Amino acid sequence: MRDVDNDLKLRRARADITQKELADAVEVSRQTINAIERGRYDPSLALAFALADFFDCAVEDVFDPDTE
């Protein structure tokens, strides 16, 4: 199984929102957002799409599978 890198923390900082605010917007816990940002949890496909939709971009713009 491959790890998936993401730039969620950077996008969240650019949007000037907290982990809690993002979590509330996509209906997950703040801990889930924290775990995704730290690379400890890969989101479900539905959550990945919700996050991309929140930032008005493609899933591939937020999440980048490690191809090594």
PDB file of N, CA, C and O in Angstrom:
ATOM      1  N   MET A   1       0.842  -1.184   0.000  1.00  0.00           N
ATOM      2  CA  MET A   1       0.000   0.000   0.000  1.00  0.00           C
ATOM      3  C   MET A   1       0.889   1.250   0.000  1.00  0.00           C
ATOM      4  O   MET A   1       1.893   1.310   0.709  1.00  0.00           O
ATOM      5  N   ARG A   2       0.508   2.230  -0.793  1.00  0.00           N
ATOM      6  CA  ARG A   2       1.303   3.448  -0.912  1.00  0.00           C
ATOM      7  C   ARG A   2       0.823   4.508   0.074  1.00  0.00           C
ATOM      8  O   ARG A   2      -0.359   4.579   0.409  1.00  0.00           O
ATOM      9  N   ASP A   3       1.762   5.323   0.526  1.00  0.00           N
ATOM     10  CA  ASP A   3       1.411   6.473   1.345  1.00  0.00           C
ATOM     11  C   ASP A   3       0.911   7.583   0.426  1.00  0.00           C
ATOM     12  O   ASP A   3       1.302   7.658  -0.739  1.00  0.00           O
ATOM     13  N   VAL A   4       0.059   8.428   0.948  1.00  0.00           N
ATOM     14  CA  VAL A   4      -0.477   9.540   0.174  1.00  0.00           C
ATOM     15  C   VAL A   4      -0.050  10.839   0.846  1.00  0.00           C
ATOM     16  O   VAL A   4      -0.406  11.099   1.995  1.00  0.00           O
ATOM     17  N   ASP A   5       0.715  11.653   0.122  1.00  0.00           N
ATOM     18  CA  ASP A   5       1.097  12.972   0.619  1.00  0.00           C
ATOM     19  C   ASP A   5      -0.057  13.934   0.379  1.00  0.00           C
ATOM     20  O   ASP A   5      -0.889  13.716  -0.502  1.00  0.00           O
ATOM     21  N   ASN A   6      -0.098  14.988   1.161  1.00  0.00           N
ATOM     22  CA  ASN A   6      -1.142  15.994   0.949  1.00  0.00           C
ATOM     23  C   ASN A   6      -0.637  17.371   1.349  1.00  0.00           C
ATOM     24  O   ASN A   6       0.334  17.501   2.094  1.00  0.00           O
ATOM     25  N   ASP A   7      -1.310  18.392   0.843  1.00  0.00           N
ATOM     26  CA  ASP A   7      -0.961  19.763   1.215  1.00  0.00           C
ATOM     27  C   ASP A   7      -2.126  20.434   1.945  1.00  0.00           C
ATOM     28  O   ASP A   7      -2.348  21.640   1.831  1.00  0.00           O
ATOM     29  N   LEU A   8      -2.851  19.621   2.688  1.00  0.00           N
ATOM     30  CA  LEU A   8      -4.029  20.108   3.398  1.00  0.00           C
ATOM     31  C   LEU A   8      -3.688  21.229   4.380  1.00  0.00           C
ATOM     32  O   LEU A   8      -4.401  22.230   4.448  1.00  0.00           O
ATOM     33  N   LYS A   9      -2.617  21.069   5.130  1.00  0.00           N
ATOM     34  CA  LYS A   9      -2.234  22.080   6.119  1.00  0.00           C
ATOM     35  C   LYS A   9      -1.936  23.412   5.436  1.00  0.00           C
ATOM     36  O   LYS A   9      -2.345  24.465   5.924  1.00  0.00           O
ATOM     37  N   LEU A  10      -1.231  23.371   4.318  1.00  0.00           N
ATOM     38  CA  LEU A  10      -0.911  24.584   3.574  1.00  0.00           C
ATOM     39  C   LEU A  10      -2.182  25.248   3.036  1.00  0.00           C
ATOM     40  O   LEU A  10      -2.355  26.461   3.157  1.00  0.00           O
ATOM     41  N   ARG A  11      -3.054  24.456   2.452  1.00  0.00           N
ATOM     42  CA  ARG A  11      -4.313  25.013   1.936  1.00  0.00           C
ATOM     43  C   ARG A  11      -5.162  25.610   3.053  1.00  0.00           C
ATOM     44  O   ARG A  11      -5.786  26.657   2.876  1.00  0.00           O
ATOM     45  N   ARG A  12      -5.182  24.944   4.195  1.00  0.00           N
ATOM     46  CA  ARG A  12      -5.953  25.445   5.334  1.00  0.00           C
ATOM     47  C   ARG A  12      -5.366  26.761   5.835  1.00  0.00           C
ATOM     48  O   ARG A  12      -6.106  27.690   6.160  1.00  0.00           O
ATOM     49  N   ALA A  13      -4.038  26.841   5.898  1.00  0.00           N
ATOM     50  CA  ALA A  13      -3.383  28.073   6.343  1.00  0.00           C
ATOM     51  C   ALA A  13      -3.666  29.225   5.370  1.00  0.00           C
ATOM     52  O   ALA A  13      -3.929  30.353   5.785  1.00  0.00           O
ATOM     53  N   ARG A  14      -3.607  28.921   4.085  1.00  0.00           N
ATOM     54  CA  ARG A  14      -3.895  29.957   3.079  1.00  0.00           C
ATOM     55  C   ARG A  14      -5.326  30.459   3.193  1.00  0.00           C
ATOM     56  O   ARG A  14      -5.601  31.634   2.948  1.00  0.00           O
ATOM     57  N   ALA A  15      -6.235  29.566   3.565  1.00  0.00           N
ATOM     58  CA  ALA A  15      -7.643  29.944   3.729  1.00  0.00           C
ATOM     59  C   ALA A  15      -7.896  30.596   5.087  1.00  0.00           C
ATOM     60  O   ALA A  15      -8.988  31.100   5.349  1.00  0.00           O
ATOM     61  N   ASP A  16      -6.882  30.581   5.942  1.00  0.00           N
ATOM     62  CA  ASP A  16      -6.957  31.178   7.282  1.00  0.00           C
ATOM     63  C   ASP A  16      -8.107  30.592   8.093  1.00  0.00           C
ATOM     64  O   ASP A  16      -8.923  31.315   8.665  1.00  0.00           O
ATOM     65  N   ILE A  17      -8.147  29.246   8.126  1.00  0.00           N
ATOM     66  CA  ILE A  17      -9.148  28.563   8.928  1.00  0.00           C
ATOM     67  C   ILE A  17      -8.466  27.555   9.852  1.00  0.00           C
ATOM     68  O   ILE A  17      -7.369  27.073   9.568  1.00  0.00           O
ATOM     69  N   THR A  18      -9.121  27.256  10.936  1.00  0.00           N
ATOM     70  CA  THR A  18      -8.580  26.303  11.898  1.00  0.00           C
ATOM     71  C   THR A  18      -8.920  24.875  11.479  1.00  0.00           C
ATOM     72  O   THR A  18      -9.757  24.649  10.605  1.00  0.00           O
ATOM     73  N   GLN A  19      -8.261  23.931  12.114  1.00  0.00           N
ATOM     74  CA  GLN A  19      -8.601  22.525  11.880  1.00  0.00           C
ATOM     75  C   GLN A  19     -10.065  22.281  12.236  1.00  0.00           C
ATOM     76  O   GLN A  19     -10.760  21.552  11.528  1.00  0.00           O
ATOM     77  N   LYS A  20     -10.528  22.868  13.300  1.00  0.00           N
ATOM     78  CA  LYS A  20     -11.916  22.695  13.750  1.00  0.00           C
ATOM     79  C   LYS A  20     -12.890  23.246  12.720  1.00  0.00           C
ATOM     80  O   LYS A  20     -13.905  22.615  12.426  1.00  0.00           O
ATOM     81  N   GLU A  21     -12.592  24.410  12.174  1.00  0.00           N
ATOM     82  CA  GLU A  21     -13.481  24.998  11.171  1.00  0.00           C
ATOM     83  C   GLU A  21     -13.567  24.120   9.921  1.00  0.00           C
ATOM     84  O   GLU A  21     -14.648  23.923   9.366  1.00  0.00           O
ATOM     85  N   LEU A  22     -12.419  23.596   9.485  1.00  0.00           N
ATOM     86  CA  LEU A  22     -12.418  22.710   8.330  1.00  0.00           C
ATOM     87  C   LEU A  22     -13.161  21.417   8.655  1.00  0.00           C
ATOM     88  O   LEU A  22     -13.954  20.925   7.852  1.00  0.00           O
ATOM     89  N   ALA A  23     -12.897  20.879   9.831  1.00  0.00           N
ATOM     90  CA  ALA A  23     -13.565  19.646  10.251  1.00  0.00           C
ATOM     91  C   ALA A  23     -15.080  19.825  10.263  1.00  0.00           C
ATOM     92  O   ALA A  23     -15.812  18.959   9.783  1.00  0.00           O
ATOM     93  N   ASP A  24     -15.546  20.930  10.801  1.00  0.00           N
ATOM     94  CA  ASP A  24     -16.988  21.194  10.837  1.00  0.00           C
ATOM     95  C   ASP A  24     -17.560  21.306   9.425  1.00  0.00           C
ATOM     96  O   ASP A  24     -18.667  20.836   9.162  1.00  0.00           O
ATOM     97  N   ALA A  25     -16.811  21.926   8.521  1.00  0.00           N
ATOM     98  CA  ALA A  25     -17.288  22.126   7.154  1.00  0.00           C
ATOM     99  C   ALA A  25     -17.450  20.809   6.394  1.00  0.00           C
ATOM    100  O   ALA A  25     -18.338  20.677   5.551  1.00  0.00           O
ATOM    101  N   VAL A  26     -16.582  19.832   6.701  1.00  0.00           N
ATOM    102  CA  VAL A  26     -16.650  18.548   5.988  1.00  0.00           C
ATOM    103  C   VAL A  26     -17.203  17.432   6.879  1.00  0.00           C
ATOM    104  O   VAL A  26     -17.178  16.258   6.509  1.00  0.00           O
ATOM    105  N   GLU A  27     -17.693  17.812   8.039  1.00  0.00           N
ATOM    106  CA  GLU A  27     -18.400  16.916   8.968  1.00  0.00           C
ATOM    107  C   GLU A  27     -17.563  15.741   9.465  1.00  0.00           C
ATOM    108  O   GLU A  27     -17.988  14.586   9.426  1.00  0.00           O
ATOM    109  N   VAL A  28     -16.352  16.075   9.937  1.00  0.00           N
ATOM    110  CA  VAL A  28     -15.501  15.099  10.622  1.00  0.00           C
ATOM    111  C   VAL A  28     -14.967  15.757  11.892  1.00  0.00           C
ATOM    112  O   VAL A  28     -15.253  16.926  12.152  1.00  0.00           O
ATOM    113  N   SER A  29     -14.205  15.026  12.669  1.00  0.00           N
ATOM    114  CA  SER A  29     -13.632  15.602  13.885  1.00  0.00           C
ATOM    115  C   SER A  29     -12.349  16.377  13.571  1.00  0.00           C
ATOM    116  O   SER A  29     -11.705  16.163  12.544  1.00  0.00           O
ATOM    117  N   ARG A  30     -12.009  17.269  14.475  1.00  0.00           N
ATOM    118  CA  ARG A  30     -10.750  18.005  14.334  1.00  0.00           C
ATOM    119  C   ARG A  30      -9.580  17.032  14.339  1.00  0.00           C
ATOM    120  O   ARG A  30      -8.585  17.246  13.646  1.00  0.00           O
ATOM    121  N   GLN A  31      -9.699  15.966  15.120  1.00  0.00           N
ATOM    122  CA  GLN A  31      -8.639  14.966  15.196  1.00  0.00           C
ATOM    123  C   GLN A  31      -8.418  14.279  13.853  1.00  0.00           C
ATOM    124  O   GLN A  31      -7.288  13.925  13.516  1.00  0.00           O
ATOM    125  N   THR A  32      -9.487  14.088  13.085  1.00  0.00           N
ATOM    126  CA  THR A  32      -9.354  13.493  11.761  1.00  0.00           C
ATOM    127  C   THR A  32      -8.554  14.405  10.844  1.00  0.00           C
ATOM    128  O   THR A  32      -7.668  13.943  10.125  1.00  0.00           O
ATOM    129  N   ILE A  33      -8.858  15.690  10.864  1.00  0.00           N
ATOM    130  CA  ILE A  33      -8.103  16.654  10.044  1.00  0.00           C
ATOM    131  C   ILE A  33      -6.639  16.662  10.464  1.00  0.00           C
ATOM    132  O   ILE A  33      -5.747  16.668   9.616  1.00  0.00           O
ATOM    133  N   ASN A  34      -6.391  16.662  11.763  1.00  0.00           N
ATOM    134  CA  ASN A  34      -5.027  16.631  12.273  1.00  0.00           C
ATOM    135  C   ASN A  34      -4.292  15.391  11.787  1.00  0.00           C
ATOM    136  O   ASN A  34      -3.145  15.482  11.349  1.00  0.00           O
ATOM    137  N   ALA A  35      -4.932  14.246  11.861  1.00  0.00           N
ATOM    138  CA  ALA A  35      -4.301  12.992  11.441  1.00  0.00           C
ATOM    139  C   ALA A  35      -4.006  12.985   9.944  1.00  0.00           C
ATOM    140  O   ALA A  35      -2.969  12.471   9.523  1.00  0.00           O
ATOM    141  N   ILE A  36      -4.897  13.545   9.140  1.00  0.00           N
ATOM    142  CA  ILE A  36      -4.648  13.628   7.696  1.00  0.00           C
ATOM    143  C   ILE A  36      -3.460  14.544   7.431  1.00  0.00           C
ATOM    144  O   ILE A  36      -2.565  14.197   6.661  1.00  0.00           O
ATOM    145  N   GLU A  37      -3.452  15.706   8.065  1.00  0.00           N
ATOM    146  CA  GLU A  37      -2.354  16.657   7.859  1.00  0.00           C
ATOM    147  C   GLU A  37      -1.006  16.060   8.249  1.00  0.00           C
ATOM    148  O   GLU A  37       0.009  16.345   7.613  1.00  0.00           O
ATOM    149  N   ARG A  38      -0.995  15.243   9.281  1.00  0.00           N
ATOM    150  CA  ARG A  38       0.264  14.639   9.759  1.00  0.00           C
ATOM    151  C   ARG A  38       0.635  13.367   8.999  1.00  0.00           C
ATOM    152  O   ARG A  38       1.679  12.770   9.262  1.00  0.00           O
ATOM    153  N   GLY A  39      -0.208  12.954   8.066  1.00  0.00           N
ATOM    154  CA  GLY A  39       0.071  11.767   7.278  1.00  0.00           C
ATOM    155  C   GLY A  39      -0.161  10.468   8.021  1.00  0.00           C
ATOM    156  O   GLY A  39       0.356   9.422   7.628  1.00  0.00           O
ATOM    157  N   ARG A  40      -0.929  10.528   9.085  1.00  0.00           N
ATOM    158  CA  ARG A  40      -1.209   9.329   9.885  1.00  0.00           C
ATOM    159  C   ARG A  40      -2.511   8.652   9.498  1.00  0.00           C
ATOM    160  O   ARG A  40      -2.825   7.567   9.986  1.00  0.00           O
ATOM    161  N   TYR A  41      -3.274   9.300   8.613  1.00  0.00           N
ATOM    162  CA  TYR A  41      -4.572   8.759   8.221  1.00  0.00           C
ATOM    163  C   TYR A  41      -4.865   9.161   6.785  1.00  0.00           C
ATOM    164  O   TYR A  41      -4.773  10.337   6.433  1.00  0.00           O
ATOM    165  N   ASP A  42      -5.213   8.196   5.966  1.00  0.00           N
ATOM    166  CA  ASP A  42      -5.641   8.482   4.603  1.00  0.00           C
ATOM    167  C   ASP A  42      -7.164   8.540   4.602  1.00  0.00           C
ATOM    168  O   ASP A  42      -7.818   7.592   5.035  1.00  0.00           O
ATOM    169  N   PRO A  43      -7.735   9.644   4.120  1.00  0.00           N
ATOM    170  CA  PRO A  43      -9.177   9.796   4.172  1.00  0.00           C
ATOM    171  C   PRO A  43      -9.894   8.845   3.218  1.00  0.00           C
ATOM    172  O   PRO A  43      -9.310   8.340   2.259  1.00  0.00           O
ATOM    173  N   SER A  44     -11.148   8.620   3.500  1.00  0.00           N
ATOM    174  CA  SER A  44     -11.995   7.866   2.572  1.00  0.00           C
ATOM    175  C   SER A  44     -12.103   8.674   1.284  1.00  0.00           C
ATOM    176  O   SER A  44     -11.806   9.868   1.253  1.00  0.00           O
ATOM    177  N   LEU A  45     -12.527   8.007   0.239  1.00  0.00           N
ATOM    178  CA  LEU A  45     -12.709   8.696  -1.034  1.00  0.00           C
ATOM    179  C   LEU A  45     -13.735   9.822  -0.894  1.00  0.00           C
ATOM    180  O   LEU A  45     -13.546  10.910  -1.437  1.00  0.00           O
ATOM    181  N   ALA A  46     -14.803   9.559  -0.176  1.00  0.00           N
ATOM    182  CA  ALA A  46     -15.839  10.581   0.027  1.00  0.00           C
ATOM    183  C   ALA A  46     -15.278  11.802   0.755  1.00  0.00           C
ATOM    184  O   ALA A  46     -15.587  12.937   0.395  1.00  0.00           O
ATOM    185  N   LEU A  47     -14.457  11.570   1.774  1.00  0.00           N
ATOM    186  CA  LEU A  47     -13.863  12.681   2.513  1.00  0.00           C
ATOM    187  C   LEU A  47     -12.851  13.424   1.651  1.00  0.00           C
ATOM    188  O   LEU A  47     -12.787  14.652   1.698  1.00  0.00           O
ATOM    189  N   ALA A  48     -12.066  12.705   0.870  1.00  0.00           N
ATOM    190  CA  ALA A  48     -11.098  13.357  -0.027  1.00  0.00           C
ATOM    191  C   ALA A  48     -11.823  14.287  -0.995  1.00  0.00           C
ATOM    192  O   ALA A  48     -11.377  15.408  -1.239  1.00  0.00           O
ATOM    193  N   PHE A  49     -12.950  13.814  -1.550  1.00  0.00           N
ATOM    194  CA  PHE A  49     -13.729  14.665  -2.457  1.00  0.00           C
ATOM    195  C   PHE A  49     -14.327  15.861  -1.721  1.00  0.00           C
ATOM    196  O   PHE A  49     -14.370  16.962  -2.271  1.00  0.00           O
ATOM    197  N   ALA A  50     -14.787  15.664  -0.490  1.00  0.00           N
ATOM    198  CA  ALA A  50     -15.351  16.761   0.293  1.00  0.00           C
ATOM    199  C   ALA A  50     -14.295  17.828   0.573  1.00  0.00           C
ATOM    200  O   ALA A  50     -14.579  19.024   0.496  1.00  0.00           O
ATOM    201  N   LEU A  51     -13.090  17.397   0.895  1.00  0.00           N
ATOM    202  CA  LEU A  51     -12.005  18.349   1.146  1.00  0.00           C
ATOM    203  C   LEU A  51     -11.635  19.103  -0.124  1.00  0.00           C
ATOM    204  O   LEU A  51     -11.446  20.319  -0.094  1.00  0.00           O
ATOM    205  N   ALA A  52     -11.531  18.389  -1.236  1.00  0.00           N
ATOM    206  CA  ALA A  52     -11.218  19.047  -2.508  1.00  0.00           C
ATOM    207  C   ALA A  52     -12.324  20.035  -2.874  1.00  0.00           C
ATOM    208  O   ALA A  52     -12.044  21.138  -3.342  1.00  0.00           O
ATOM    209  N   ASP A  53     -13.564  19.642  -2.662  1.00  0.00           N
ATOM    210  CA  ASP A  53     -14.692  20.525  -2.958  1.00  0.00           C
ATOM    211  C   ASP A  53     -14.631  21.774  -2.088  1.00  0.00           C
ATOM    212  O   ASP A  53     -14.892  22.879  -2.564  1.00  0.00           O
ATOM    213  N   PHE A  54     -14.289  21.600  -0.822  1.00  0.00           N
ATOM    214  CA  PHE A  54     -14.187  22.746   0.084  1.00  0.00           C
ATOM    215  C   PHE A  54     -13.171  23.752  -0.441  1.00  0.00           C
ATOM    216  O   PHE A  54     -13.404  24.959  -0.388  1.00  0.00           O
ATOM    217  N   PHE A  55     -12.038  23.251  -0.950  1.00  0.00           N
ATOM    218  CA  PHE A  55     -10.984  24.137  -1.456  1.00  0.00           C
ATOM    219  C   PHE A  55     -11.141  24.443  -2.940  1.00  0.00           C
ATOM    220  O   PHE A  55     -10.267  25.064  -3.545  1.00  0.00           O
ATOM    221  N   ASP A  56     -12.260  24.004  -3.530  1.00  0.00           N
ATOM    222  CA  ASP A  56     -12.581  24.277  -4.928  1.00  0.00           C
ATOM    223  C   ASP A  56     -11.442  23.865  -5.867  1.00  0.00           C
ATOM    224  O   ASP A  56     -10.962  24.652  -6.683  1.00  0.00           O
ATOM    225  N   CYS A  57     -11.032  22.606  -5.719  1.00  0.00           N
ATOM    226  CA  CYS A  57      -9.963  22.069  -6.552  1.00  0.00           C
ATOM    227  C   CYS A  57     -10.193  20.578  -6.759  1.00  0.00           C
ATOM    228  O   CYS A  57     -11.136  20.002  -6.217  1.00  0.00           O
ATOM    229  N   ALA A  58      -9.331  19.969  -7.540  1.00  0.00           N
ATOM    230  CA  ALA A  58      -9.415  18.530  -7.782  1.00  0.00           C
ATOM    231  C   ALA A  58      -8.788  17.764  -6.619  1.00  0.00           C
ATOM    232  O   ALA A  58      -7.920  18.288  -5.921  1.00  0.00           O
ATOM    233  N   VAL A  59      -9.222  16.545  -6.418  1.00  0.00           N
ATOM    234  CA  VAL A  59      -8.650  15.695  -5.367  1.00  0.00           C
ATOM    235  C   VAL A  59      -7.135  15.587  -5.546  1.00  0.00           C
ATOM    236  O   VAL A  59      -6.384  15.622  -4.571  1.00  0.00           O
ATOM    237  N   GLU A  60      -6.693  15.454  -6.800  1.00  0.00           N
ATOM    238  CA  GLU A  60      -5.263  15.315  -7.090  1.00  0.00           C
ATOM    239  C   GLU A  60      -4.467  16.555  -6.709  1.00  0.00           C
ATOM    240  O   GLU A  60      -3.251  16.478  -6.537  1.00  0.00           O
ATOM    241  N   ASP A  61      -5.141  17.704  -6.575  1.00  0.00           N
ATOM    242  CA  ASP A  61      -4.458  18.923  -6.159  1.00  0.00           C
ATOM    243  C   ASP A  61      -4.140  18.898  -4.667  1.00  0.00           C
ATOM    244  O   ASP A  61      -3.168  19.512  -4.225  1.00  0.00           O
ATOM    245  N   VAL A  62      -4.955  18.192  -3.896  1.00  0.00           N
ATOM    246  CA  VAL A  62      -4.765  18.110  -2.438  1.00  0.00           C
ATOM    247  C   VAL A  62      -3.947  16.895  -2.069  1.00  0.00           C
ATOM    248  O   VAL A  62      -3.062  16.975  -1.217  1.00  0.00           O
ATOM    249  N   PHE A  63      -4.235  15.757  -2.707  1.00  0.00           N
ATOM    250  CA  PHE A  63      -3.602  14.490  -2.352  1.00  0.00           C
ATOM    251  C   PHE A  63      -2.743  13.986  -3.498  1.00  0.00           C
ATOM    252  O   PHE A  63      -3.174  13.954  -4.651  1.00  0.00           O
ATOM    253  N   ASP A  64      -1.518  13.591  -3.161  1.00  0.00           N
ATOM    254  CA  ASP A  64      -0.570  13.121  -4.161  1.00  0.00           C
ATOM    255  C   ASP A  64       0.003  11.781  -3.708  1.00  0.00           C
ATOM    256  O   ASP A  64       0.807  11.744  -2.776  1.00  0.00           O
ATOM    257  N   PRO A  65      -0.394  10.684  -4.346  1.00  0.00           N
ATOM    258  CA  PRO A  65       0.141   9.374  -3.929  1.00  0.00           C
ATOM    259  C   PRO A  65       1.639   9.289  -4.168  1.00  0.00           C
ATOM    260  O   PRO A  65       2.146   9.741  -5.195  1.00  0.00           O
ATOM    261  N   ASP A  66       2.323   8.714  -3.225  1.00  0.00           N
ATOM    262  CA  ASP A  66       3.760   8.497  -3.344  1.00  0.00           C
ATOM    263  C   ASP A  66       3.982   7.388  -4.365  1.00  0.00           C
ATOM    264  O   ASP A  66       3.519   6.264  -4.174  1.00  0.00           O
ATOM    265  N   THR A  67       4.678   7.696  -5.428  1.00  0.00           N
ATOM    266  CA  THR A  67       4.855   6.717  -6.508  1.00  0.00           C
ATOM    267  C   THR A  67       6.190   6.004  -6.464  1.00  0.00           C
ATOM    268  O   THR A  67       6.537   5.304  -7.414  1.00  0.00           O
ATOM    269  N   GLU A  68       6.945   6.158  -5.398  1.00  0.00           N
ATOM    270  CA  GLU A  68       8.259   5.488  -5.303  1.00  0.00           C
ATOM    271  C   GLU A  68       8.108   4.009  -5.103  1.00  0.00           C
ATOM    272  O   GLU A  68       9.105   3.295  -5.002  1.00  0.00           O
TER     273      GLU A  68
END
